Each structure stands twice: as structure tokens, then as C-alpha cells.
């Protein structure tokens, strides 16, 4: 079965960077785009960007351009999301999520979330 | 930039009733990329509907999606206790703000 297992919670100071990992299993990692979505405490969902694990191509939400970097290591079926110049309003639960199929945005498998606290 | 507005913000219903949730786009959008998610406390979102009307794998048939252009609807025909949650619509990079479905 498809599983996405994310790295543990992080506490960072303003101005620092954080790198969250997402290890995939149960399917061919390179065949499905991986997206990153975040959710601030008590708030809604916010799309951050996506990566094509096959070739490393990325698309980022304009809001995060210049601060976010998404990468992958196909040898260990793991995707990464790094966010730099952290601010207090970056405190959120960060999810990786796999596309259902093709090149769209329907996310049918999600990681458990990684809480990043900026304080 | 497309904005998705969901209504109502909170919907109070009883088990067994029918729920109708709305998602309105600020401009016409492709139904291909219109999805609905359910999120329960402490859990990640779960894909319910994609392509505006197709149920995702394992989703009960009491959930149905409809709509086109700017107006989309998620309907739940007979509410079960486990259906009380927050529901989000999505079009490509944009999510609606969510509708909370609570027990009356």
C-alpha cells in the first residue's frame, strides 16, 4: 500500500531554514508528482509547490518563490522541501502529498504532516 | 488568480440529513481540476471527489459532486456520524477556505 512517511517536528528560530523529508513506499516513486501543502494552526490548506521525481522539475507557488526548494533522491524514494528565511507565520503543519495520476493536482495520498514551529 | 469561496462557513445538521456544500470560483474554471477533500481533526485531508464529479477510491456513494464553470457542489445524501468534518474544495493551486460540517 502507498505510504508517505515524513520527518519529525522541528523548532526553528526566525531567519533559519528547515528541510522536511517525505519517504515514499508502495509504488514507483518516479511515476507520480509530489506536492507540498501547508496548514497553519486552525487555518485552511495552502499549496506550496510540486516536484516531478522523474526529472526533478519543480513548480512553486508565487508566494514562496525564492524561499522554497523542492528536491528528491530517487535512490531512496524520498522528496524534500526546504523553506528558508523562516518567519513566525511559517509556523504550520507541512504535508507532502502524492498526485492521483497524470500531471494534475488531485492528491490522493498524504503524509502524516510535519509540524514546523518558528519561535 | 482564482479565488474559491466556500459556503456556508459552518453547516449544522443531524445524522441522516442531506448536506449541500458550495464552492464558487471567481472566474470560470475547468471541471477537470476541481476536487473536494475531507479533513478530520488531527488527520491529513482525504480526497473525496476529483474532476468535479468522480469519487476517489473507497469513497462511499453517498458523496457526490456536481457543477461546472464557477459553481460546484458537494452533496452528502445521508449523513453518517463520521461525515462531520471540514471540507475543502480545490482547483489546481488554490484551496477554498473550508466548510465545517458540525452535528446539530
Interface residues (C-beta under 8 A of the other chain):
Chain A: X37 X44 X45 X46 X47 X61 X95 X97 X100 X104 X105 X106 X107 X108 X110 X111 X112 X113
Chain B: X32 X33 X35 X37 X39 X44 X45 X46 X47 X50 X51 X56 X57 X88 X90 X91 X92 X93 X94 X95 X96 X97 X98
